[in-house]
């Protein structure tokens, strides 16, 4: 058997195994997951990124369609004039009014607008993704076992940003940047259906892992890419993944003083996705009002020092 045939057969068998595990799901969910494996996600993402970053007479019409389709609340925007945005990306990463997201008086605040996917205790090194699916902290951070070990039996939170949400990411607490790791990967959608159907989703998709030193211990804030997510950016670096070379890249900031305050912007998604946070053991007691699928807003209480 040729290497091409072997790889093709392995891919088909992999899809069959996924669908078998997912057999209790609805027909719609099964088809949605299968489609994720078959779509040319890289090409779609590159096309979407070019469209979103382009400027043209059609830009206001695209923005208006998006606002109507996803019921985006433009009254919160610092600039509600859709005709003033040169590109779709400018609109998508729009700033909010200064009074739109007041910060709660708590040790940790929610870093984004979105919906809680999962949160809770890290079981040894395993994070809960969805029923029947877990993944390891080591896989999430790109294979660095020493970094992952810092979060043994710690806590985690995964928050999904839908298309209608505000797409800037803020600091959950004060922190000093130590490292940033770009981890190449797949570009599966990260919506709830895919999270239930694709094993290790958040540790197999492209991601940017940001490591901070805080008064409450080490903190990892991971930006997870997805289908048609043009790029991810941080305030200290700019675009992190404009070129997808397939190689892990790392930046260290030990000799720099890059410190961000609680609630301060740290990055943004150019076409939406998910954040995964890791906290060390005994560093986090989550808000008692939190529950899976609950909508959350940036700046609201996420938790307190345990």
The 8 nearest C-alpha neighbors of each residue, nearest first, counted from 0:
[[1, 4, 5, 2, 3, 6, 8, 7],
 [2, 0, 4, 3, 5, 6, 7, 8],
 [1, 3, 5, 4, 6, 0, 7, 8],
 [2, 4, 6, 1, 5, 7, 0, 8],
 [5, 3, 7, 1, 6, 2, 8, 0],
 [6, 4, 2, 8, 7, 3, 9, 1],
 [5, 7, 9, 3, 8, 4, 2, 10],
 [8, 6, 4, 10, 9, 5, 3, 11],
 [7, 9, 11, 5, 10, 6, 4, 12],
 [8, 10, 6, 12, 7, 11, 13, 5],
 [9, 11, 13, 7, 8, 12, 6, 14],
 [12, 10, 8, 14, 13, 9, 15, 7],
 [13, 11, 15, 9, 14, 10, 8, 16],
 [12, 14, 10, 16, 11, 15, 9, 17],
 [13, 15, 17, 11, 16, 12, 18, 10],
 [14, 16, 12, 18, 13, 17, 19, 11],
 [17, 15, 19, 13, 14, 18, 12, 20],
 [18, 16, 14, 20, 15, 19, 21, 13],
 [17, 19, 21, 15, 20, 16, 22, 14],
 [20, 18, 22, 16, 21, 17, 15, 14],
 [21, 19, 17, 18, 22, 16, 23, 196],
 [20, 22, 18, 19, 23, 24, 17, 196],
 [21, 23, 19, 24, 20, 18, 29, 25],
 [24, 22, 21, 25, 20, 19, 26, 29],
 [25, 23, 22, 21, 28, 29, 26, 27],
 [24, 26, 28, 27, 29, 23, 22, 30],
 [25, 27, 29, 28, 30, 24, 31, 22],
 [26, 28, 30, 25, 29, 31, 24, 32],
 [29, 27, 31, 25, 30, 26, 24, 192],
 [30, 28, 26, 32, 31, 27, 33, 25],
 [29, 31, 33, 27, 32, 28, 34, 26],
 [32, 30, 28, 34, 29, 33, 27, 35],
 [31, 33, 35, 29, 34, 30, 193, 196],
 [34, 32, 30, 36, 35, 31, 29, 37],
 [33, 35, 37, 31, 32, 36, 38, 30],
 [34, 36, 32, 33, 37, 38, 187, 31],
 [37, 35, 33, 34, 38, 32, 14, 187],
 [36, 38, 34, 35, 33, 39, 40, 32],
 [37, 39, 40, 35, 36, 34, 43, 41],
 [40, 38, 42, 41, 43, 37, 36, 35],
 [41, 39, 43, 38, 42, 226, 44, 186],
 [42, 40, 44, 43, 39, 45, 186, 226],
 [41, 43, 45, 44, 40, 39, 46, 47],
 [44, 42, 40, 46, 45, 41, 47, 227],
 [227, 43, 45, 47, 41, 42, 46, 226],
 [44, 46, 48, 42, 43, 47, 41, 49],
 [47, 45, 43, 49, 48, 44, 42, 50],
 [48, 46, 44, 50, 49, 227, 45, 51],
 [47, 49, 229, 45, 51, 46, 50, 44],
 [48, 50, 52, 46, 47, 51, 53, 45],
 [51, 49, 47, 53, 52, 48, 46, 87],
 [52, 50, 87, 48, 88, 49, 53, 47],
 [51, 53, 49, 50, 86, 88, 48, 87],
 [54, 52, 50, 51, 86, 49, 55, 87],
 [55, 53, 86, 85, 58, 52, 56, 87],
 [54, 56, 57, 58, 53, 86, 85, 59],
 [55, 57, 58, 59, 54, 60, 85, 61],
 [56, 58, 55, 60, 59, 61, 54, 62],
 [57, 59, 61, 55, 60, 56, 86, 62],
 [60, 58, 62, 61, 82, 57, 81, 63],
 [61, 59, 63, 57, 62, 58, 64, 56],
 [62, 60, 64, 58, 59, 63, 65, 57],
 [61, 63, 59, 65, 60, 64, 66, 58],
 [64, 62, 60, 66, 65, 61, 59, 67],
 [65, 63, 61, 67, 62, 66, 68, 60],
 [64, 66, 68, 62, 63, 67, 69, 61],
 [65, 67, 71, 63, 70, 64, 69, 68],
 [68, 66, 70, 64, 65, 69, 63, 71],
 [67, 69, 65, 66, 70, 64, 71, 63],
 [70, 68, 163, 66, 71, 67, 65, 162],
 [71, 69, 67, 66, 68, 72, 163, 65],
 [70, 72, 66, 163, 69, 73, 67, 164],
 [73, 71, 74, 75, 70, 76, 66, 163],
 [72, 74, 76, 75, 79, 71, 66, 78],
 [73, 75, 72, 76, 79, 77, 78, 96],
 [76, 74, 73, 95, 96, 99, 72, 77],
 [77, 75, 95, 78, 73, 79, 96, 74],
 [76, 78, 96, 95, 94, 79, 75, 97],
 [77, 79, 76, 80, 94, 93, 95, 81],
 [78, 80, 76, 73, 81, 77, 74, 75],
 [81, 79, 82, 78, 83, 84, 73, 76],
 [82, 80, 83, 84, 59, 79, 62, 63],
 [83, 81, 80, 59, 84, 85, 58, 62],
 [82, 84, 81, 80, 85, 78, 59, 79],
 [85, 83, 86, 82, 90, 89, 81, 87],
 [84, 86, 54, 83, 89, 87, 58, 55],
 [87, 85, 54, 89, 88, 84, 52, 53],
 [86, 88, 51, 90, 89, 91, 58, 52],
 [89, 87, 91, 51, 90, 86, 52, 92],
 [88, 90, 86, 87, 92, 91, 84, 93],
 [91, 89, 93, 87, 88, 92, 84, 86],
 [90, 92, 88, 93, 89, 87, 270, 166],
 [91, 93, 90, 89, 166, 88, 167, 94],
 [94, 92, 90, 91, 89, 95, 76, 77],
 [93, 95, 77, 76, 92, 96, 78, 167],
 [96, 94, 76, 77, 75, 99, 97, 93],
 [95, 97, 77, 99, 98, 76, 75, 94],
 [96, 98, 99, 95, 100, 77, 101, 94],
 [97, 99, 96, 100, 101, 95, 75, 102],
 [98, 100, 96, 97, 75, 95, 101, 76],
 [101, 99, 98, 298, 297, 102, 97, 296],
 [102, 100, 298, 98, 99, 103, 299, 97],
 [103, 101, 298, 299, 100, 104, 262, 108],
 [102, 104, 299, 300, 105, 298, 101, 108],
 [105, 103, 102, 106, 300, 108, 107, 299],
 [106, 104, 107, 103, 300, 303, 108, 302],
 [105, 107, 303, 304, 302, 172, 108, 104],
 [108, 106, 171, 302, 172, 301, 105, 303],
 [109, 107, 171, 300, 301, 298, 299, 110],
 [108, 110, 297, 301, 298, 299, 171, 111],
 [111, 109, 169, 297, 171, 170, 168, 108],
 [112, 110, 297, 168, 109, 296, 113, 169],
 [111, 113, 296, 297, 295, 165, 164, 160],
 [114, 112, 160, 159, 295, 294, 158, 164],
 [113, 115, 294, 159, 292, 293, 158, 295],
 [116, 114, 158, 292, 291, 293, 117, 157],
 [115, 117, 158, 157, 291, 292, 159, 114],
 [118, 116, 157, 291, 115, 156, 128, 127],
 [119, 117, 156, 155, 157, 116, 120, 291],
 [120, 118, 154, 155, 156, 121, 117, 285],
 [119, 121, 154, 153, 122, 155, 152, 118],
 [120, 122, 152, 154, 153, 126, 125, 123],
 [123, 121, 125, 152, 124, 120, 126, 151],
 [122, 124, 152, 151, 125, 121, 153, 150],
 [125, 123, 151, 135, 136, 122, 121, 152],
 [126, 124, 135, 122, 134, 121, 123, 133],
 [127, 125, 121, 133, 134, 135, 128, 122],
 [126, 128, 133, 129, 132, 125, 134, 117],
 [129, 127, 133, 132, 126, 117, 194, 130],
 [130, 128, 132, 195, 127, 131, 194, 133],
 [129, 131, 132, 195, 128, 127, 133, 196],
 [132, 130, 129, 133, 195, 128, 20, 198],
 [133, 131, 129, 128, 130, 198, 127, 199],
 [134, 132, 127, 128, 126, 125, 199, 131],
 [135, 133, 199, 126, 125, 127, 202, 136],
 [136, 134, 125, 138, 137, 124, 126, 139],
 [135, 137, 139, 147, 138, 124, 140, 125],
 [138, 136, 142, 147, 135, 144, 139, 140],
 [137, 139, 142, 135, 141, 136, 202, 140],
 [138, 140, 202, 136, 137, 141, 135, 201],
 [141, 139, 137, 138, 142, 208, 143, 136],
 [140, 142, 138, 139, 182, 143, 137, 180],
 [141, 143, 137, 138, 144, 140, 139, 147],
 [144, 142, 146, 145, 137, 141, 140, 147],
 [145, 143, 147, 137, 146, 142, 148, 136],
 [146, 144, 148, 147, 143, 149, 137, 142],
 [145, 147, 144, 148, 143, 149, 137, 140],
 [146, 148, 144, 137, 136, 149, 145, 150],
 [149, 147, 145, 151, 150, 146, 144, 124],
 [150, 148, 147, 146, 151, 279, 145, 217],
 [149, 151, 279, 153, 148, 147, 152, 278],
 [150, 152, 123, 148, 153, 124, 149, 121],
 [153, 151, 123, 121, 122, 280, 150, 120],
 [280, 152, 154, 279, 150, 121, 151, 278],
 [155, 153, 120, 278, 121, 119, 277, 279],
 [154, 156, 277, 276, 118, 119, 278, 120],
 [155, 157, 118, 276, 275, 117, 158, 119],
 [156, 158, 275, 117, 116, 274, 118, 115],
 [157, 159, 115, 116, 274, 114, 273, 113],
 [160, 158, 273, 114, 113, 116, 272, 115],
 [159, 161, 113, 272, 273, 271, 164, 114],
 [160, 162, 163, 164, 113, 159, 271, 272],
 [163, 161, 164, 271, 160, 69, 270, 165],
 [164, 162, 71, 69, 161, 70, 165, 66],
 [165, 163, 161, 162, 112, 160, 166, 113],
 [164, 166, 112, 167, 163, 92, 111, 93],
 [167, 165, 92, 268, 267, 164, 271, 168],
 [166, 168, 267, 266, 165, 92, 268, 169],
 [169, 167, 266, 111, 267, 110, 264, 265],
 [170, 168, 264, 110, 265, 263, 262, 111],
 [169, 171, 262, 261, 172, 110, 263, 265],
 [170, 172, 108, 107, 110, 261, 109, 262],
 [173, 171, 261, 107, 170, 174, 260, 106],
 [174, 172, 260, 261, 259, 213, 170, 171],
 [173, 175, 213, 212, 211, 259, 258, 172],
 [174, 176, 258, 212, 211, 257, 259, 177],
 [175, 177, 211, 257, 178, 210, 258, 174],
 [178, 176, 252, 211, 210, 253, 251, 175],
 [179, 177, 251, 210, 250, 252, 209, 176],
 [178, 180, 209, 250, 208, 249, 210, 251],
 [181, 179, 249, 208, 207, 248, 182, 250],
 [180, 182, 207, 248, 247, 206, 249, 208],
 [181, 183, 247, 206, 205, 141, 207, 180],
 [184, 182, 205, 245, 247, 246, 181, 206],
 [183, 185, 205, 204, 203, 182, 186, 206],
 [184, 186, 204, 205, 187, 203, 183, 225],
 [185, 187, 225, 226, 204, 40, 205, 224],
 [188, 186, 225, 226, 185, 189, 35, 204],
 [187, 189, 225, 226, 190, 193, 186, 35],
 [190, 188, 193, 194, 225, 187, 272, 191],
 [189, 191, 193, 192, 188, 194, 159, 161],
 [192, 190, 194, 193, 195, 189, 116, 159],
 [193, 191, 195, 194, 190, 28, 196, 32],
 [192, 194, 196, 195, 191, 190, 197, 189],
 [193, 195, 191, 192, 196, 197, 189, 190],
 [196, 194, 192, 193, 129, 197, 191, 130],
 [195, 197, 193, 194, 32, 21, 192, 198],
 [196, 198, 200, 193, 194, 195, 199, 17],
 [199, 197, 200, 132, 196, 133, 194, 134],
 [200, 198, 134, 202, 201, 203, 133, 197],
 [199, 201, 203, 198, 202, 197, 204, 194],
 [202, 200, 203, 204, 199, 223, 139, 189],
 [203, 201, 139, 199, 138, 200, 204, 134],
 [202, 204, 200, 184, 201, 185, 199, 205],
 [205, 203, 185, 184, 186, 201, 202, 200],
 [204, 206, 184, 183, 224, 185, 182, 223],
 [207, 205, 223, 182, 222, 224, 181, 204],
 [206, 208, 181, 222, 221, 180, 182, 209],
 [207, 209, 221, 180, 179, 220, 140, 181],
 [210, 208, 179, 220, 219, 221, 178, 207],
 [211, 209, 219, 178, 177, 218, 176, 179],
 [212, 210, 176, 218, 175, 177, 174, 217],
 [211, 213, 217, 175, 174, 216, 218, 176],
 [214, 212, 174, 216, 215, 217, 173, 211],
 [213, 215, 216, 212, 174, 173, 217, 172],
 [214, 216, 213, 282, 217, 304, 212, 218],
 [217, 215, 213, 214, 212, 279, 218, 282],
 [218, 216, 212, 211, 213, 279, 278, 219],
 [217, 219, 211, 278, 277, 210, 212, 216],
 [220, 218, 210, 277, 276, 209, 221, 211],
 [219, 221, 276, 209, 275, 208, 218, 210],
 [222, 220, 208, 275, 274, 207, 209, 276],
 [221, 223, 274, 207, 206, 273, 208, 224],
 [224, 222, 206, 273, 274, 205, 221, 272],
 [223, 225, 205, 206, 272, 228, 204, 186],
 [224, 226, 186, 188, 187, 228, 272, 189],
 [225, 227, 186, 188, 187, 228, 44, 40],
 [44, 228, 226, 47, 229, 43, 225, 270],
 [229, 227, 270, 225, 226, 230, 269, 224],
 [230, 228, 48, 269, 227, 44, 270, 47],
 [231, 229, 269, 228, 240, 241, 268, 238],
 [230, 232, 268, 238, 239, 269, 267, 240],
 [231, 233, 238, 237, 266, 267, 239, 268],
 [232, 234, 266, 237, 236, 235, 265, 267],
 [233, 235, 265, 266, 236, 237, 232, 264],
 [236, 234, 233, 237, 257, 265, 266, 232],
 [237, 235, 233, 234, 238, 239, 232, 266],
 [236, 238, 232, 233, 234, 239, 235, 231],
 [239, 237, 232, 240, 231, 241, 236, 230],
 [240, 238, 232, 231, 237, 241, 236, 230],
 [239, 241, 242, 230, 238, 243, 231, 181],
 [240, 242, 230, 238, 239, 243, 229, 231],
 [243, 241, 240, 244, 239, 245, 230, 238],
 [244, 242, 245, 240, 241, 183, 246, 184],
 [243, 245, 246, 242, 183, 247, 240, 241],
 [246, 244, 183, 243, 247, 184, 182, 242],
 [247, 245, 244, 248, 183, 182, 243, 181],
 [248, 246, 182, 181, 183, 249, 245, 180],
 [249, 247, 181, 180, 246, 182, 250, 179],
 [248, 250, 180, 179, 181, 251, 247, 178],
 [249, 251, 179, 178, 180, 252, 248, 177],
 [252, 250, 178, 253, 177, 179, 249, 254],
 [251, 253, 177, 255, 254, 178, 176, 250],
 [254, 252, 255, 177, 251, 178, 256, 176],
 [253, 255, 252, 256, 251, 177, 257, 176],
 [256, 254, 252, 253, 257, 176, 177, 251],
 [255, 257, 258, 254, 175, 252, 176, 253],
 [258, 256, 176, 175, 255, 259, 252, 235],
 [257, 259, 175, 174, 256, 176, 260, 173],
 [260, 258, 174, 173, 263, 175, 261, 257],
 [259, 261, 173, 263, 262, 172, 174, 170],
 [260, 262, 172, 173, 170, 171, 263, 259],
 [261, 263, 170, 169, 260, 171, 264, 298],
 [262, 264, 169, 260, 261, 170, 259, 265],
 [263, 265, 169, 168, 266, 170, 262, 167],
 [266, 264, 169, 234, 233, 168, 170, 263],
 [267, 265, 233, 168, 232, 234, 264, 167],
 [266, 268, 167, 168, 232, 166, 231, 233],
 [267, 269, 231, 271, 270, 166, 230, 232],
 [268, 270, 230, 229, 228, 231, 271, 88],
 [271, 269, 228, 268, 229, 227, 91, 272],
 [270, 272, 268, 160, 228, 269, 162, 166],
 [273, 271, 160, 224, 225, 223, 159, 189],
 [274, 272, 159, 223, 160, 158, 222, 275],
 [273, 275, 222, 221, 158, 157, 223, 276],
 [274, 276, 157, 221, 156, 220, 158, 273],
 [277, 275, 220, 156, 155, 219, 221, 157],
 [276, 278, 155, 219, 218, 154, 220, 150],
 [279, 277, 154, 218, 153, 155, 150, 282],
 [278, 280, 153, 150, 282, 216, 281, 217],
 [153, 279, 281, 282, 152, 150, 154, 278],
 [282, 280, 305, 283, 279, 153, 304, 284],
 [283, 281, 304, 280, 279, 305, 215, 278],
 [284, 282, 304, 305, 303, 281, 285, 302],
 [283, 285, 305, 303, 302, 304, 286, 282],
 [286, 284, 302, 301, 287, 283, 303, 289],
 [285, 287, 302, 301, 288, 289, 300, 284],
 [288, 286, 289, 285, 302, 290, 284, 301],
 [289, 287, 286, 290, 285, 293, 301, 300],
 [288, 290, 287, 286, 293, 291, 285, 301],
 [291, 289, 293, 292, 288, 115, 117, 118],
 [290, 292, 115, 293, 117, 116, 289, 118],
 [293, 291, 115, 114, 116, 294, 290, 117],
 [292, 294, 114, 115, 291, 290, 295, 289],
 [295, 293, 114, 113, 292, 115, 296, 112],
 [296, 294, 113, 114, 112, 293, 297, 115],
 [297, 295, 112, 299, 111, 298, 113, 109],
 [296, 298, 111, 112, 109, 110, 299, 100],
 [297, 299, 102, 108, 109, 100, 101, 103],
 [300, 298, 103, 108, 109, 297, 296, 102],
 [301, 299, 108, 103, 302, 105, 109, 107],
 [302, 300, 108, 109, 286, 107, 285, 299],
 [303, 301, 285, 286, 107, 284, 300, 283],
 [302, 304, 106, 284, 283, 107, 305, 105],
 [303, 305, 283, 282, 284, 106, 302, 215],
 [304, 284, 283, 281, 282, 303, 302, 285]]
